[in-house]
Structure formats: C-alpha cells, structure tokens
Amino acid sequence: MKEQHRKKKGSGQKCYAFPNKSTPSMPIVIDENLCVGCNRCVNICTMDILVPNPQKGGPPIVLYPEECYREGDCVTECPVQGAITFRHPLMNRVHYKNKETGEIKHT
C-alpha cells in the first residue's frame, strides 16, 4: 500500500493517510494515465471517499471505498472521458446472452 504524506499548514506536523486495500467491489477505478489531477471528483463526491493527492497533478486517492453510495457523480463531473470508470457491485452486474449466437455480453 502506498503511504501518502500531507503537511498540515502552519503546524509543521505531517498527516498520514493510508488508503484501504482494494476490494472486489471497488466502486471506482481511476486511470492514472488519463487523470489530470483537477480534483473535481473529490469536490463533487457526497460521501467523501476521495481525498486530493498531495502530489500536484496526481490522481485522487480512494480512501474509503466501502463508503461509496455508487451515485456516479464523480464519473459525470470528470472532464476527461474514461479517466474514472464506475464499477457496479458484483451482485448488481448484468450479463446478457444472445440466444442466437450464444455470445455473452458483460455490463
């Protein structure tokens, strides 16, 4: 797990944030290559599961993934298409099977 340091303004002390390990139901996936670090997703998240990255321009840190209500506001607010991917819980994912071809489509 990657440890993030953030210095508190004026106090000279460091604040440590340890992101929770990814779980199978990780609600969002952030593509670090596409993210521009604007933090719009951090500001729009109603459950505050995201925190800004202490490195300027870095992707936000998903600190509390289990608290996500899966509203998808962060995906909608993101200015870069595909930088944030929303993942539904395993039990809510739908699979369709084409009767004629047998092809299975995952959503």
C-alpha positions in Angstrom: 0.0 0.0 0.0 1.3 3.4 -0.9 1.6 5.8 2.1 0.6 9.4 1.4 2.0 12.3 3.4 0.5 15.7 3.7 1.9 18.5 5.8 -0.6 20.4 7.9 -0.4 24.2 7.2 1.4 26.2 9.8 1.8 23.3 12.3 5.0 21.7 11.0 3.3 18.3 11.5 2.6 15.6 8.9 -0.7 13.9 8.5 -0.6 10.3 7.3 -3.3 8.8 5.1 -3.4 5.1 4.3 -5.8 4.1 1.6 -7.8 1.0 2.3 -6.9 -2.1 0.3 -8.8 -2.5 -2.9 -11.8 -4.8 -2.5 -13.6 -6.8 -5.2 -16.3 -4.2 -5.1 -14.0 -1.2 -5.5 -16.6 1.4 -6.7 -14.4 3.4 -9.0 -11.2 2.9 -10.9 -9.1 5.9 -11.7 -6.8 5.7 -14.8 -3.6 7.4 -13.6 -2.5 8.0 -17.2 -5.7 9.9 -18.1 -6.3 11.8 -14.8 -5.3 15.4 -14.9 -5.5 15.9 -11.1 -8.2 18.6 -11.2 -9.9 17.2 -8.1 -13.4 17.9 -9.4 -14.3 14.4 -8.4 -13.1 15.0 -4.9 -15.3 18.1 -4.6 -18.4 16.5 -6.0 -18.3 13.2 -4.0 -21.1 13.3 -1.5 -19.6 10.6 0.6 -16.1 12.0 0.7 -14.4 8.7 -0.2 -11.8 10.6 -2.3 -9.0 12.8 -1.0 -6.7 15.0 -3.1 -3.3 13.6 -3.9 -0.6 15.5 -2.1 1.5 15.5 -5.3 0.1 18.3 -7.5 -1.5 16.9 -10.7 -1.7 13.4 -9.2 -4.9 11.3 -9.3 -7.1 11.5 -6.1 -6.8 8.7 -3.5 -9.7 6.4 -2.9 -9.5 6.4 0.9 -12.8 4.9 1.9 -14.1 2.6 -1.0 -16.7 0.8 1.2 -18.5 4.1 1.9 -19.4 4.8 -1.7 -23.1 5.0 -2.4 -22.4 4.5 -6.1 -24.1 7.6 -7.3 -21.6 8.1 -10.2 -21.3 11.9 -9.7 -17.5 11.7 -9.9 -17.6 10.0 -13.3 -20.1 12.6 -14.6 -18.1 15.5 -13.2 -14.7 14.3 -14.6 -13.6 16.5 -17.6 -11.6 13.6 -19.2 -13.6 10.8 -20.7 -12.5 7.5 -19.3 -10.3 8.7 -16.5 -12.8 7.4 -13.9 -14.6 4.1 -14.5 -17.6 3.3 -12.4 -17.9 -0.3 -11.3 -21.2 -1.7 -10.0 -21.1 -4.2 -7.2 -20.7 -7.8 -8.3 -24.3 -8.7 -7.3 -25.7 -5.8 -9.4 -23.8 -6.5 -12.7 -25.9 -7.8 -15.5 -24.9 -10.3 -18.2 -26.9 -10.7 -21.4 -26.8 -13.8 -23.5 -27.7 -13.7 -27.2 -30.0 -16.7 -27.8 -29.0 -17.0 -31.5 -25.2 -16.7 -31.2 -24.6 -17.7 -27.6 -22.4 -14.6 -27.1 -22.4 -13.3 -23.5 -22.3 -9.5 -23.0 -21.0 -8.2 -19.7 -22.0 -4.8 -18.4 
